[in-house]
Amino acid sequence: AGWHTTPKLRLPRNVSLIFLPSRAPELNPVENIWQFLRANWLSNTVFSGIEHIIEAACTAWNNLTALPQTIRSIGLRKWAHIGQR
């Protein structure tokens, strides 16, 4: 998406960018979190409106934040660590 880019980005010396391939949501931690939320608390639900969606998403998020080990495990994929074995 064009709004996710800028020609003027200045990075501090201690920051490196790693560009993700397009159409690879499994590499995006936020996508992994949404997948977990859908699988555990948001699936098989017919929402009555936007307020119901927001309420369900907030409840699911609060459920997840009560599980720190689960949050940690969502990002721990052996193939996702560059330069680490």
ABEGO torsion letter per residue (X at the ends): XAAABBAABBBBAABBBBBBBBGBAAABAAAAAAAAAAAAAABGBBBAEAAAAAAAAAAAAAAAAABAAAAAAAABBAAABBGBX
